[in-house]
Amino acid sequence: MTQELLRTPLYTRHVAAGAKMVPFAGYDMPVQYKLGVKKEHLHTRDAAGLFDVSHMGQLRLRGEGASAFLESLVPVDIIDLPSGNQRYAFFTNEQGGIMDDLMVANLGDHLFVVVNAACKEQDIAHIRAHLPQNVTLEVIEDRALLALQGPKAAEVLARLNPKVSDMVFMDVNVLELLGCECIVSRSGYTGEDGYEISVSADKAEALADYLTEQAEVEWIGLGARDSLRLECGLCLYGHDLDTTTTPVEASLLWGIQKVRRADGERAGGFPGAEIILNQIETKDVSRKRVGLVGQTKAPVREGTELFDGDGNKVGIVTSGTAGPNAGKPVSMGYVRMDLTAIGTELFAEVRGKMLPMVIEKIPFVPQRYYRG
């Protein structure tokens, strides 16, 4: 028997907007609307796109020990995270692999955590299994999550509350929008300026209606969300990251602050610390995540095998798209460590043909976060 798909509080709005709905992480989600994936992608880069990401998990950790507790599960500095800021983090396992990536916000009296939809139940179980007596976990079931992304996002949202203009990238505030208290962060998953808005489920339709009535805003589906994040070099859990991949292999060293590294004040103390810290120090990994640009017009998709000039298999593609703004096919994947230099030519096997690809710096399209 197939399990019935869950619906977000905005399901009827997607259907009314002509969305093509598909199963995704147990939810019935919009993959595209009438504009189509490419036009939705370009519209987000040019103006503003609205994404329903209510399938993500929203959690609260409360108690004096909340920051220290969460820090014991991630190789990231949570204790020093200032109130009103958020930070990218990832749960690791004892082998140093990544169990999920997540966003952590310090809202002063508690931590607000957003986890991936497909990992939600596992993450909640992982937190509960380690939860100390002085920390409580609340799983938020009554809030939707919207992302307003693109160069016009700030202008649009400021019509509801001018305070959003004062925020910079990774700031988070509790603000009133349409008379409803929302958790607003200046962040997102497109590489563009924008906001993620946690709103009470019963007010989500009114907020979405207001935003989509603005001339600059269009509904954007999962298809364009994927191509936007890939062009900007952002990982997708379960594709570019998984339990067998360490943060070092995944080129996520920027996410591990100095204080948590071998010579830092709070070195280690997270699952897989010995393996990860040793890899940072020795650079001893057999493969690494890289950006790849196709030298033909054919997009090179996830699962495509990569070969060197002698026909030896040297890696695999984990994400790939046509690259609407990049103007060329772009992919991310893992290749053998000795072949990771920028400019290295590899070959992707697509339908029996060996298509040339060149390793290029990520992101393929400049990130345009607003840093003030």
N, C-alpha and C positions, 0 to 999 in steps of 0.2 A: 504494500500500500504506500502510495506517495504521500509525503507529509504536506499538509496544506501550507501554502506560502503565507508568511506574515505580511502585513501592509503597514506602511508608515502613515502618520496622521494626514499626509498630503496626497494619498493615493488617488482620491477622486479628482484632485486638481490636475494630476498628470494625465489621467484618462481624458478629462475635458480638454486638455491642451494638445491632444492627439499623440500622446507618447506611445512608443512601442515598448511594451512591458516585457521584461525577461526575469527569470529566477536569478537571484544573486545573494549569496550568503544567507539563504533561507527566506529572503524577502522578494516580493514582486516589485521590481525596480525599473525605472525608465532608462532605457539604453540610449534612446534618441527621441527627438520630437520632429515636427514637420520640416524644420530647417535642414535636418540631416547632420551627421557627425562633423563633417568638414566645416560647414558654415557656422555651426555652434562653437567649434574650436576657435575659428577666426573672430567671431563676434566677442568671445570672452577676452581675447587679446586686444581687441579694438575698443570695447565699451564695457559692458558688465554682464555676467552670466549668473543665474541663480541655480544652485545645486541643492537637491534634497539629500542630505547625508544622515537622515534620522535612523538609519539601520546601524550606525556606529553605536558602541557601548558608551554610556555616560555614567561615571562613578564618582562618589565622594568619599574621601578618607578624612576622618575627624579624630582629634585627640592630640595631646601634646607631643606624642611620639610619632605622628603620622609621617613627617618628612624623613626622619631617621629610618623608620620602617620601610618606606618605599625605596629609599636609597640602598637598602640591603638587598633589593631585588634587581637593581639596574646599575650599570657602570657609569652613572651620570650623577652630577652634583645636584641633589634635591634640597639638602639642608640649607644651602646658601641661596636658593632661588628666592629673589625678592618678592614681596607681596605685590600683586598687580602685574606679574610677569608669568610667562609660560615657557616651557622648554621641551624639546624633542628628546625622547628616551626610548629604550628598548629593554624588554625582559630577556634575560639570558638563561640558558640551562647549564648543567654541570659540565657539559662538553664545550661550552663557550658559544654554542649556537644561539641564534635569535628566535625566541618564542613568539614575539610580536613587537611591533613598534607602536608608540603611543605619544600622546601629548599630555603634559602635566602642567597645570596652572595653580599658582598660589593665590587663593582668594582671601588670604588673611586668617580667617578662622577655620579654614579647611583647604584640602587639596581637591581640585576638580580634574578628573582624569578621563580622557577620551581614548578608547581602544578600538581596534578594527572589528568590524561586524563578524567576520568568519572566525575570529579568535575570542570573541566576547565571553562565551561560557567557560572556555579553558582558562582565560585570564582571571575571571572571577574566582574560579576554583583554586588557581595558583595563589592568588592574594589571600583567600580564606585559609588555605593550608598553612600559611606562615603568619597569619594575623596575631599580633601580641594583644594582651589584655587591655592595654591603654589606647588602642586604636579601634575605631569602628568603620566598617565598610557599608556604604549605602549604594545600592544599585538603583539608578534613576530610571524609572519606567514611564514617567508622565511628561517627558520633554522631547520635543523634536529638535533637529539640528539642521540649520540652513547654512550654506556657504554662498556669500555674495563676492564674486571675484572679477577683477579686471580694472583697468585704469580709471573707469568712471565710478567704481564701487564706493569710494569715500564720498564723492559728491552726492550720490544717491542716498546713502545712509544718513548723511548729515542733515537731510531734510526732515528726518525723524528725530534725530538728536545730534546737535552740533558738536557735542563732546567727542564723538567718534573721530573728528578731525585732529584732535590733540594726541591721539594714540599713535604709537609707532609700531613697527614690526615686532611681534611677540608680546605686546602689551595685552592685558586682559582686564576688563572692568565689568561690574554689574551696572547696567544702564537701562533706563526705561525707553522702550520703543512701542509706540501705539498704546501707551498706558500699561504695558506689561513689562515686568522685570525680567531682563534677559542677561545672560552671560555672553559678553561680546569680546572676542579676541581679534586682534589685527594679524591674521595669519590665513593660511590656506594651502591648497594642494595643486596649484596651477603654475606657481612661479610668479604670478602677478600679485599686485597689491590687492588687498581684499580683507574680508571679515568672515569669521565663523560665529554663528549666533545660536545659542541654546535658548529655546523659547518653550514656554508651557504648551503642551500638545493641543490644548483647547484654543490657543491663540495663534497657532501656526498658520492656519489657513488665512486669517486676516492679514498677518504679516506678509505671507507669500503673495497674496492678492495685491497688497499695496506695492510691493517691490516690482512685481511683473507688470503692473500698470504704468510704471515709469518708462519713458521712451527709450532709455538706454539699456533696459534689462530684458533678457530672454531666458526662458527655461533652458537648462543644459543637462544632458543625460550622461550616463556612465561612459559612453563611448568617447565623447570629447574630454571627459575628465581624465581618462586614461592617456589619450594622446597629449593633452596639455601637461600632465605631470611628467610624462616621459621626455618630452622636449626639454623640460627644465631639470632633468637628471634626478627626479625624485623616485625613490623605490616604492614598489608595490609589494606588500607582504604576501607570501605564498607564491611569488613569482621571482622577484629579485632578491628576496630575503626568505630564509626558512631556518628550521631547527638545525640543519647541517652546516650553516654558513655563519662564520664568526664576523663580528663588526670590522675586524681588520681586513678579512677577505672582501667584505662588502664595501670597502672604502668609506667607512663611517667613523673614522678616527676623530673627525671634528666634533662628533657627538659625545666624546669621552673627555671631560674636563681634566685639567692637570691635577686637581686635588684628588682624583680617583685613580690616577696612574701610579706606577711603581714608586716614584719618588715624591708622591703627593702626601698631604697631611692625613687623608682618609683613603689611602691606597687599598684596593681590593675590597674584600668583604661582600662581594656579590657572587652569584653562581657562575662557575667557570672562570673566576678571576685569574687563577694561575695560568691557564691556557691563554687567555686574552692578553694579559700583561706581558707574558713571555713573547707572544707574537708581535706586540708593539715594539718590544725591546730588540728582538732578533730579526724582525722583518721576515721571519721564516714561515712563509705560507706558500702553498703550491699553486694557488690561483687567485685572481683578483677581479673585482667588478670593473669593467671599462665601458666607455662609450664607443659605438661603432657607426660609421656612416657608409651607407651603400654607394657604390660607384656606378650603379645602374638605377633605373627607375623603380625596380621591383622592391616592395617592402619586404624586410626579412623579419619573420615573426618568431614568437616564443617557441622554443623547442628545436629550432634550426641548429644543426651541428656546424662547428667552425673548424677549418683545416688550415695548416700552413702550406707553403708553396710546394712542399714535397708530398702532400696528401696525407699527412699525419693529423689525426683528430686532436685539436688543442683547446677546445672549449665549446660552449653552448650559449645560445641567445636566450635571455630570460624575459625580454620585453622588446617589441618592435612595432613601429608605426610608419606611415607615409611621411610624417613630419610636415604638416601644412604650413607652418611658419618658417621652419628650417629650410623648406624648399627642396628637401632630399630625404630619402629613407633614413631614419635613425633608429638605432637599437641599443640596448644595454645587454651585457652578458658577462660570463666568467671565462677568462682565458688563462692559459699557463703563465706563471709568473715571469718567465724569461721573455715573454712576447707582449708585455703590457705597455711598452714605450709608445708615446704619441707618434703617429706616422707609420706604425707597423701595418703591413698589408696582410690580411687574412682572407679566407674564402668561405663563403656560406653555401652549403649545399641546399639548393631550392629546386625541387622537382627534377632532380638528376643533373642540374647544371651547377657549376661552381661560380658563384657571383663574388666579385672582388668587394672587400670592405676594408676601410682604413680606420684604425683606432684614433679617435679624436677626444679632445677634452670635453668633459661634461661640466655645465649644461650646454646643450646644442643651441639653445635660445637664451639670451640673458635673463636672469631672474630680476624682477623689478619690484622687490619688496620695498615698502616705504620706511626708511630709517630716519626720517626727519632732516 
